[in-house]
Amino acid sequence: MTELGPIAWPPAPIRTERLVLREPEARDRAAVIELFASPEVGVYLGGPRPRDELERAMPRVPSRRPGRFMVDLDGAMIGQITLTKDTGNLRQAAGKVELGYLFLPRAWGHGYAAEACAAALGWFAGALPGEPVVLATQTANVRSMRLAAKLGFIEVERFEAYGAEQWFGRWSSVTSSD
């Protein structure tokens, strides 16, 4: 289930200083295939998917669903951000909105992920004030751990899943002692 509750979807594109977060479009297809076929991107996600399989399975317009944003830099998709509820993959995330992000390796190291994720979290906080967001990543994924900290996620627990230690954090736009 990817429902985000009473949020009108899709929102107007979200603009930051350098980026636009928007719905998927037909022009994103090749970049989405590149993203999921990338060995660098897949290293902490169970490996890359075969390009020929992606070419056959990917629709002309990549899946549009509530909570999925394409991250656009100068008219080209460089990554995606997802805000999904109850993916069923981790019991820790059940019933909670989870932030996910994937960026093409050529976009790494420029602060795009932090800028885009902060914008998505800001939009979400405006749409559902006080609703917490969770994030899970492998502890071995140092870049993702740094991004989670930069975005203000607070560690809740560490656990084993998918054959590796996972880090699970929580973010809220409301500071409270809950």
C-alpha angles and dihedrals in degrees: 000000000000099000114137096195124241096000118128108233134241101028121205111277112282113231126202129176092281108006145058122212109205146147119287117272134192090259089064096063098094093045092048090052090048090050096053094040093051114114090206093053093043097050094097095030102064095278135296121306117241110268094222090053090050092048090054096043103039113097120227088259113038113243115292112208136150110281098021116119127179112216109225126197116186092337097314129102111242100169148335137247124202131195105189134166125223102349089175092227097107127028089216091064097044110132093002131105109252126202117221129178137182126178133183111256092243087063094053121110098026100092093249094127092052092046094047096043092048089052092049091048090048091051091047092049089053092048097044108018114207095009108136123230124209132205133194126194138156113267087228089064095086094176092054092046090052091048092050090052092046090052091052101254113157120214113251100172148331122229143160119262135144089016095298142079111270130204118215122195141175132218130190133176087217120072108221142140096244 
